[in-house]
Amino acid sequence: MAFSATWFLLEQEGMLAQACLCNGLTALRRANLGDKKGLFYSAFFELSIGFERVLKLVLILDHMARNKLDPPDSKTVEDFGHKLRSLFDATKVACATHGVDALDVFQANSLPIVILDFLDDFAHPGGRYSNINKLTGHKHQTMADPIVQWGEIANRIMQTHATPKERERAQLNGQMASVVFGDAAASLISDLNQQQMDVAPLHVRAAELDIAAKYAIYALVTLIAALREALDSLCARAWAANPPGTSGMADIPDMKEFFQFAWPNKPYVMRKRQWP
């Protein structure tokens, strides 16, 4: 079977989204204080782009399924900009039209949506260019510092998702550092809110950020898995509307294949350090 130009463009977009999401998850898992703080920004960039591309793919496939495989015009997609929450809401509407309920489980206060809202803020120029905007006096300075925001999300995760044993282990890290170093060491490392920390609190916070990253990644993987299900359903509807082979060409790849890495098995995801 031959493949159309549309098939290859969708394939390439699927690969791009896959790479961004995997790079973002890996960066988030490795990010922490000190010289690993920059990895938070890498994670935010990659994840915001990855989710934007996946959500736009869902909307494109929805249009193709309803319009004899014709893609939407550029304005339809461009009008969403980088607004992840608007894209997500539009994706839910598109899914509902086809009877796909994969996204219905994500409530406004759930951790996946809290993180998506955060990435939505980051995708705004006031988020992505927060540091430069403040340095240069740019008008986009009203948004909270992204890395400070992430610190607050990590605090929430530790309070509402981490187990008592995990919270105890983080505190134990600080106690052990205090015993080992005593007054013989000082720290020049600051928290995500730029507050400098002594040695014992530094070890507690580093452990908390590590634990929080695991839960955040699991939350994001559940969202990616749901979007994979939505893509699969929309591909099936598009194929049904115009079965492969009718025109002698395939127009739509099996888009779920690009997101097979996102299986929400919690113990597996919590242990994993590199994606895919």
LUMMI-358770 format. One record per residue (C-alpha): residue number from 1; chain; residue in one letter; x, y, z. Coordinates in Angstrom, 3 decimals, m for minus. Example, Ala and Ser with C-alpha at 12.3 -4.5 7.8 and 13.67 -1.06 7.14 Angstrom:
% LUMMI-358770
+------+-------+------+----------+----------+----------+
| resi | chain | resn |        X |        Y |        Z |
+------+-------+------+----------+----------+----------+
|    1 |     A |    a |   12.300 |   m4.500 |    7.800 |
|    2 |     A |    s |   13.670 |   m1.060 |    7.140 |
+------+-------+------+----------+----------+----------+
% end
This chain:
% LUMMI-358770
+------+-------+------+----------+----------+----------+
| resi | chain | resn |        X |        Y |        Z |
+------+-------+------+----------+----------+----------+
|    1 |     A |    m |    0.000 |    0.000 |    0.000 |
|    2 |     A |    a |    1.181 |    3.522 |   m0.773 |
|    3 |     A |    f |    1.233 |    6.281 |    1.798 |
|    4 |     A |    s |    0.006 |    9.799 |    1.168 |
|    5 |     A |    a |    1.776 |   13.040 |    2.115 |
|    6 |     A |    t |   m0.792 |   13.435 |    4.893 |
|    7 |     A |    w |    0.209 |   10.056 |    6.343 |
|    8 |     A |    f |    3.869 |   11.074 |    6.566 |
|    9 |     A |    l |    3.059 |   14.476 |    8.070 |
|   10 |     A |    l |    0.938 |   12.858 |   10.792 |
|   11 |     A |    e |    3.675 |   10.288 |   11.404 |
|   12 |     A |    q |    6.290 |   13.008 |   11.815 |
|   13 |     A |    e |    4.049 |   14.987 |   14.157 |
|   14 |     A |    g |    3.460 |   11.863 |   16.219 |
|   15 |     A |    m |    7.197 |   11.297 |   16.485 |
|   16 |     A |    l |    7.733 |   14.918 |   17.503 |
|   17 |     A |    a |    5.094 |   14.706 |   20.240 |
|   18 |     A |    q |    6.500 |   11.404 |   21.469 |
|   19 |     A |    a |   10.038 |   12.769 |   21.679 |
|   20 |     A |    c |    8.949 |   15.926 |   23.526 |
|   21 |     A |    l |    6.893 |   14.024 |   26.076 |
|   22 |     A |    c |    9.585 |   11.407 |   26.716 |
|   23 |     A |    n |   12.328 |   14.026 |   27.016 |
|   24 |     A |    g |   10.127 |   16.048 |   29.364 |
|   25 |     A |    l |    9.323 |   13.109 |   31.633 |
|   26 |     A |    t |   12.995 |   12.139 |   31.793 |
|   27 |     A |    a |   14.088 |   15.705 |   32.587 |
|   28 |     A |    l |   11.449 |   16.028 |   35.319 |
|   29 |     A |    r |   12.568 |   12.763 |   36.901 |
|   30 |     A |    r |   16.190 |   13.962 |   37.032 |
|   31 |     A |    a |   15.542 |   17.570 |   38.049 |
|   32 |     A |    n |   16.359 |   18.736 |   41.559 |
|   33 |     A |    l |   18.214 |   21.493 |   43.374 |
|   34 |     A |    g |   21.694 |   22.829 |   42.687 |
|   35 |     A |    d |   23.071 |   22.146 |   39.223 |
|   36 |     A |    k |   20.016 |   20.021 |   38.368 |
|   37 |     A |    k |   17.612 |   22.951 |   38.694 |
|   38 |     A |    g |   17.863 |   23.763 |   34.995 |
|   39 |     A |    l |   16.291 |   20.387 |   34.211 |
|   40 |     A |    f |   12.977 |   21.685 |   35.585 |
|   41 |     A |    y |   12.916 |   24.251 |   32.787 |
|   42 |     A |    s |   13.831 |   21.587 |   30.227 |
|   43 |     A |    a |   10.944 |   19.472 |   31.500 |
|   44 |     A |    f |    8.466 |   22.348 |   31.333 |
|   45 |     A |    f |    9.484 |   23.272 |   27.776 |
|   46 |     A |    e |    9.325 |   19.716 |   26.457 |
|   47 |     A |    l |    6.113 |   18.758 |   28.241 |
|   48 |     A |    s |    4.237 |   21.914 |   27.258 |
|   49 |     A |    i |    5.198 |   21.416 |   23.605 |
|   50 |     A |    g |    4.461 |   17.685 |   23.725 |
|   51 |     A |    f |    0.974 |   18.098 |   25.160 |
|   52 |     A |    e |    0.198 |   20.934 |   22.761 |
|   53 |     A |    r |    1.106 |   18.725 |   19.798 |
|   54 |     A |    v |   m0.889 |   15.718 |   21.041 |
|   55 |     A |    l |   m3.990 |   17.802 |   21.742 |
|   56 |     A |    k |   m3.778 |   19.427 |   18.320 |
|   57 |     A |    l |   m3.410 |   15.988 |   16.737 |
|   58 |     A |    v |   m6.669 |   14.908 |   18.403 |
|   59 |     A |    l |   m8.473 |   17.956 |   17.008 |
|   60 |     A |    i |   m7.005 |   17.420 |   13.538 |
|   61 |     A |    l |   m8.092 |   13.767 |   13.514 |
|   62 |     A |    d |  m11.552 |   14.732 |   14.741 |
|   63 |     A |    h |  m11.898 |   17.117 |   11.795 |
|   64 |     A |    m |  m10.591 |   14.503 |    9.370 |
|   65 |     A |    a |  m13.012 |   11.878 |   10.681 |
|   66 |     A |    r |  m15.927 |   14.252 |   10.098 |
|   67 |     A |    n |  m14.778 |   15.681 |    6.753 |
|   68 |     A |    k |  m13.741 |   12.806 |    4.481 |
|   69 |     A |    l |  m10.142 |   12.941 |    5.738 |
|   70 |     A |    d |   m9.676 |   16.611 |    4.889 |
|   71 |     A |    p |   m7.487 |   18.290 |    7.548 |
|   72 |     A |    p |   m8.679 |   21.571 |    9.098 |
|   73 |     A |    d |   m7.375 |   24.876 |    7.780 |
|   74 |     A |    s |   m4.417 |   26.460 |    9.521 |
|   75 |     A |    k |   m6.470 |   29.154 |   11.261 |
|   76 |     A |    t |   m8.581 |   26.546 |   13.073 |
|   77 |     A |    v |   m5.476 |   25.159 |   14.731 |
|   78 |     A |    e |   m3.493 |   28.390 |   15.069 |
|   79 |     A |    d |   m6.318 |   30.131 |   16.925 |
|   80 |     A |    f |   m5.620 |   27.892 |   19.935 |
|   81 |     A |    g |   m2.047 |   29.156 |   20.134 |
|   82 |     A |    h |   m0.230 |   27.514 |   23.039 |
|   83 |     A |    k |   m3.291 |   27.481 |   25.312 |
|   84 |     A |    l |   m3.172 |   23.954 |   26.650 |
|   85 |     A |    r |   m6.280 |   24.203 |   28.797 |
|   86 |     A |    s |   m8.356 |   25.545 |   25.890 |
|   87 |     A |    l |   m6.984 |   22.748 |   23.730 |
|   88 |     A |    f |   m7.834 |   20.181 |   26.391 |
|   89 |     A |    d |  m11.389 |   21.493 |   26.745 |
|   90 |     A |    a |  m11.841 |   21.429 |   22.959 |
|   91 |     A |    t |  m10.434 |   17.905 |   22.887 |
|   92 |     A |    k |  m12.982 |   16.773 |   25.480 |
|   93 |     A |    v |  m15.791 |   18.229 |   23.360 |
|   94 |     A |    a |  m14.454 |   16.471 |   20.249 |
|   95 |     A |    c |  m14.212 |   13.186 |   22.123 |
|   96 |     A |    a |  m17.747 |   13.536 |   23.474 |
|   97 |     A |    t |  m19.008 |   14.029 |   19.912 |
|   98 |     A |    h |  m17.628 |   10.595 |   19.042 |
|   99 |     A |    g |  m18.708 |    8.960 |   22.301 |
|  100 |     A |    v |  m15.145 |    8.731 |   23.617 |
|  101 |     A |    d |  m15.043 |    9.140 |   27.413 |
|  102 |     A |    a |  m11.318 |    8.587 |   28.054 |
|  103 |     A |    l |  m10.816 |   12.142 |   29.334 |
|  104 |     A |    d |  m13.923 |   12.352 |   31.508 |
|  105 |     A |    v |  m12.124 |   11.050 |   34.609 |
|  106 |     A |    f |   m9.880 |   14.118 |   34.857 |
|  107 |     A |    q |  m11.562 |   16.600 |   37.185 |
|  108 |     A |    a |  m10.462 |   20.209 |   37.540 |
|  109 |     A |    n |   m8.692 |   19.640 |   40.871 |
|  110 |     A |    s |   m7.002 |   16.360 |   39.890 |
|  111 |     A |    l |   m3.208 |   16.316 |   39.806 |
|  112 |     A |    p |   m2.951 |   15.757 |   36.013 |
|  113 |     A |    i |   m5.086 |   18.847 |   35.356 |
|  114 |     A |    v |   m3.285 |   20.919 |   37.998 |
|  115 |     A |    i |   m0.026 |   20.146 |   36.203 |
|  116 |     A |    l |   m1.581 |   20.772 |   32.781 |
|  117 |     A |    d |   m2.797 |   24.164 |   34.024 |
|  118 |     A |    f |    0.720 |   24.884 |   35.235 |
|  119 |     A |    l |    2.155 |   23.933 |   31.823 |
|  120 |     A |    d |   m0.510 |   26.162 |   30.238 |
|  121 |     A |    d |    0.841 |   29.081 |   32.284 |
|  122 |     A |    f |    4.404 |   28.168 |   31.371 |
|  123 |     A |    a |    3.569 |   28.068 |   27.645 |
|  124 |     A |    h |    2.468 |   31.717 |   27.883 |
|  125 |     A |    p |    5.289 |   34.213 |   27.103 |
|  126 |     A |    g |    5.083 |   35.360 |   30.707 |
|  127 |     A |    g |    6.034 |   31.850 |   31.777 |
|  128 |     A |    r |    8.556 |   30.691 |   29.194 |
|  129 |     A |    y |   10.426 |   33.999 |   29.321 |
|  130 |     A |    s |    9.894 |   34.719 |   32.997 |
|  131 |     A |    n |   13.561 |   35.252 |   33.824 |
|  132 |     A |    i |   14.356 |   37.359 |   30.752 |
|  133 |     A |    n |   11.158 |   39.385 |   31.129 |
|  134 |     A |    k |   12.103 |   40.347 |   34.660 |
|  135 |     A |    l |   15.654 |   41.198 |   33.605 |
|  136 |     A |    t |   14.499 |   43.404 |   30.755 |
|  137 |     A |    g |   11.417 |   44.963 |   32.333 |
|  138 |     A |    h |    9.051 |   43.359 |   29.829 |
|  139 |     A |    k |    5.293 |   43.857 |   30.211 |
|  140 |     A |    h |    4.710 |   40.122 |   30.796 |
|  141 |     A |    q |    5.748 |   40.014 |   34.462 |
|  142 |     A |    t |    2.436 |   39.377 |   36.175 |
|  143 |     A |    m |    2.696 |   35.580 |   36.208 |
|  144 |     A |    a |    4.294 |   33.712 |   39.081 |
|  145 |     A |    d |    7.827 |   32.429 |   38.622 |
|  146 |     A |    p |    7.413 |   28.938 |   37.041 |
|  147 |     A |    i |   10.003 |   27.306 |   39.227 |
|  148 |     A |    v |    8.394 |   28.755 |   42.360 |
|  149 |     A |    q |    5.036 |   27.466 |   41.120 |
|  150 |     A |    w |    6.520 |   24.006 |   40.688 |
|  151 |     A |    g |    7.809 |   24.113 |   44.249 |
|  152 |     A |    e |    4.235 |   24.756 |   45.409 |
|  153 |     A |    i |    2.944 |   21.830 |   43.344 |
|  154 |     A |    a |    5.634 |   19.635 |   44.901 |
|  155 |     A |    n |    4.458 |   20.758 |   48.364 |
|  156 |     A |    r |    0.890 |   19.806 |   47.454 |
|  157 |     A |    i |    1.995 |   16.397 |   46.217 |
|  158 |     A |    m |    3.895 |   15.738 |   49.436 |
|  159 |     A |    q |    0.839 |   16.674 |   51.484 |
|  160 |     A |    t |   m1.862 |   14.885 |   49.491 |
|  161 |     A |    h |   m0.208 |   12.063 |   47.523 |
|  162 |     A |    a |    2.981 |   10.989 |   49.287 |
|  163 |     A |    t |    2.620 |    8.235 |   51.853 |
|  164 |     A |    p |    3.487 |    8.802 |   55.535 |
|  165 |     A |    k |    6.488 |    6.532 |   55.005 |
|  166 |     A |    e |    7.733 |    8.695 |   52.120 |
|  167 |     A |    r |    7.333 |   11.885 |   54.141 |
|  168 |     A |    e |    9.158 |   10.240 |   57.043 |
|  169 |     A |    r |   11.971 |    9.135 |   54.734 |
|  170 |     A |    a |   12.457 |   12.698 |   53.498 |
|  171 |     A |    q |   12.746 |   13.969 |   57.065 |
|  172 |     A |    l |   15.162 |   11.161 |   57.881 |
|  173 |     A |    n |   17.432 |   12.358 |   55.073 |
|  174 |     A |    g |   17.731 |   15.679 |   56.874 |
|  175 |     A |    q |   18.370 |   14.063 |   60.232 |
|  176 |     A |    m |   21.120 |   11.880 |   58.789 |
|  177 |     A |    a |   22.761 |   14.880 |   57.113 |
|  178 |     A |    s |   22.655 |   16.745 |   60.423 |
|  179 |     A |    v |   24.333 |   13.845 |   62.221 |
|  180 |     A |    v |   26.987 |   13.340 |   59.543 |
|  181 |     A |    f |   27.900 |   16.990 |   58.927 |
|  182 |     A |    g |   26.934 |   18.685 |   62.170 |
|  183 |     A |    d |   28.301 |   22.234 |   62.102 |
|  184 |     A |    a |   31.169 |   21.260 |   59.792 |
|  185 |     A |    a |   29.364 |   22.061 |   56.546 |
|  186 |     A |    a |   27.443 |   24.946 |   55.054 |
|  187 |     A |    s |   25.118 |   25.079 |   52.061 |
|  188 |     A |    l |   25.072 |   27.677 |   49.298 |
|  189 |     A |    i |   22.159 |   25.994 |   47.519 |
|  190 |     A |    s |   18.735 |   27.629 |   47.477 |
|  191 |     A |    d |   15.254 |   26.155 |   47.290 |
|  192 |     A |    l |   13.016 |   26.710 |   44.250 |
|  193 |     A |    n |   11.797 |   29.944 |   45.871 |
|  194 |     A |    q |   15.410 |   31.228 |   46.033 |
|  195 |     A |    q |   15.607 |   30.848 |   49.832 |
|  196 |     A |    q |   19.001 |   29.552 |   50.908 |
|  197 |     A |    m |   18.892 |   26.412 |   53.047 |
|  198 |     A |    d |   21.066 |   24.875 |   55.700 |
|  199 |     A |    v |   22.454 |   21.395 |   55.090 |
|  200 |     A |    a |   19.727 |   19.375 |   56.837 |
|  201 |     A |    p |   16.732 |   21.192 |   55.230 |
|  202 |     A |    l |   18.517 |   20.933 |   51.881 |
|  203 |     A |    h |   18.570 |   17.139 |   52.110 |
|  204 |     A |    v |   14.917 |   17.062 |   53.171 |
|  205 |     A |    r |   13.867 |   19.264 |   50.269 |
|  206 |     A |    a |   15.893 |   17.326 |   47.696 |
|  207 |     A |    a |   14.184 |   14.119 |   48.835 |
|  208 |     A |    e |   10.749 |   15.795 |   48.678 |
|  209 |     A |    l |   11.315 |   17.009 |   45.125 |
|  210 |     A |    d |   12.434 |   13.535 |   44.099 |
|  211 |     A |    i |    9.301 |   11.946 |   45.589 |
|  212 |     A |    a |    7.017 |   14.611 |   44.129 |
|  213 |     A |    a |    8.479 |   14.079 |   40.649 |
|  214 |     A |    k |    7.459 |   10.408 |   40.727 |
|  215 |     A |    y |    3.831 |   11.258 |   41.470 |
|  216 |     A |    a |    3.790 |   14.087 |   38.954 |
|  217 |     A |    i |    5.134 |   11.797 |   36.244 |
|  218 |     A |    y |    2.559 |    9.146 |   37.045 |
|  219 |     A |    a |   m0.189 |   11.770 |   36.803 |
|  220 |     A |    l |    1.102 |   12.892 |   33.401 |
|  221 |     A |    v |    1.419 |    9.327 |   32.154 |
|  222 |     A |    t |   m2.237 |    8.678 |   33.003 |
|  223 |     A |    l |   m3.163 |   11.749 |   30.952 |
|  224 |     A |    i |   m1.002 |   10.682 |   27.997 |
|  225 |     A |    a |   m2.544 |    7.193 |   28.141 |
|  226 |     A |    a |   m6.048 |    8.707 |   28.003 |
|  227 |     A |    l |   m5.062 |   10.862 |   25.034 |
|  228 |     A |    r |   m3.661 |    7.745 |   23.348 |
|  229 |     A |    e |   m7.063 |    6.120 |   23.771 |
|  230 |     A |    a |   m8.733 |    9.190 |   22.265 |
|  231 |     A |    l |   m6.332 |    9.124 |   19.290 |
|  232 |     A |    d |   m7.004 |    5.421 |   18.781 |
|  233 |     A |    s |  m10.771 |    5.946 |   18.733 |
|  234 |     A |    l |  m10.550 |    8.878 |   16.325 |
|  235 |     A |    c |   m8.229 |    6.983 |   13.994 |
|  236 |     A |    a |  m10.756 |    4.132 |   13.938 |
|  237 |     A |    r |  m13.556 |    6.542 |   13.062 |
|  238 |     A |    a |  m11.499 |    8.175 |   10.320 |
|  239 |     A |    w |  m10.593 |    4.769 |    8.855 |
|  240 |     A |    a |  m14.239 |    3.739 |    8.965 |
|  241 |     A |    a |  m15.224 |    6.893 |    7.091 |
|  242 |     A |    n |  m12.628 |    6.186 |    4.417 |
|  243 |     A |    p |  m11.186 |    2.646 |    4.758 |
|  244 |     A |    p |   m7.473 |    2.322 |    3.929 |
|  245 |     A |    g |   m7.099 |    1.072 |    0.393 |
|  246 |     A |    t |  m10.209 |    2.713 |   m1.001 |
|  247 |     A |    s |   m8.106 |    5.331 |   m2.736 |
|  248 |     A |    g |   m5.056 |    3.122 |   m3.020 |
|  249 |     A |    m |   m3.320 |    5.178 |   m0.343 |
|  250 |     A |    a |   m3.169 |    5.216 |    3.445 |
|  251 |     A |    d |   m3.786 |    8.677 |    4.867 |
|  252 |     A |    i |   m3.645 |    8.162 |    8.655 |
|  253 |     A |    p |   m1.063 |    6.160 |   10.642 |
|  254 |     A |    d |   m2.033 |    4.179 |   13.715 |
|  255 |     A |    m |   m1.362 |    7.174 |   15.964 |
|  256 |     A |    k |   m1.567 |    5.267 |   19.247 |
|  257 |     A |    e |    1.708 |    3.546 |   18.374 |
|  258 |     A |    f |    3.640 |    6.737 |   19.105 |
|  259 |     A |    f |    2.431 |    6.760 |   22.723 |
|  260 |     A |    q |    2.763 |    3.110 |   23.700 |
|  261 |     A |    f |    5.326 |    4.136 |   26.316 |
|  262 |     A |    a |    2.540 |    5.578 |   28.487 |
|  263 |     A |    w |    1.058 |    2.609 |   30.311 |
|  264 |     A |    p |   m0.192 |    3.790 |   33.720 |
|  265 |     A |    n |    1.097 |    0.940 |   35.828 |
|  266 |     A |    k |    1.874 |    2.892 |   38.982 |
|  267 |     A |    p |    4.682 |    0.756 |   40.506 |
|  268 |     A |    y |    6.422 |    0.605 |   37.126 |
|  269 |     A |    v |    6.074 |    4.342 |   36.454 |
|  270 |     A |    m |    7.225 |    5.278 |   39.959 |
|  271 |     A |    r |   10.420 |    3.249 |   39.479 |
|  272 |     A |    k |   11.206 |    4.428 |   35.952 |
|  273 |     A |    r |   13.875 |    7.102 |   35.524 |
|  274 |     A |    q |   14.186 |    7.413 |   31.755 |
|  275 |     A |    w |   11.545 |    7.584 |   29.011 |
|  276 |     A |    p |   10.624 |    5.805 |   26.840 |
+------+-------+------+----------+----------+----------+
% end
